[in-house]
Amino acid sequence: MSSSTTPSRLADLQLFAALKLRITSLATALYGTHSPNPSSSFDVISYTTPAANTDEGSTYGVALIMYTGPPTSPATSYEFLSYVDDQASAIAGAEKLLEDLEEGMGGVIGESSHC
């Protein structure tokens, strides 16, 4: 990696970390948790998949997972809660996932106000 791309890469990592924090905060509100440390109950992972047209390279996806293992070893199992596919970058995927969760949160708030 050249030194000119290092600041850009660092900025991307910092942005992804900030988006991840916002996503896990919303996930805690939407899904709840019994963990004394809610931030360790959820995780946001990025992944790549081959594009349908092999000339295009890969696309990115981002998933929100909830760890479901026992309290002594919570990361031994997990459940997919939400994901987005076919994004141009992991950042774009995290932004889309956050947008989807914010819409979900609006739906929850909107539903409770009609009661």
Helices and strands as residue ranges (DSSP letters): H 6-31, G 38-40, E 42-50, G 54-56, E 58-67, G 74-76, E 78-87, H 90-112
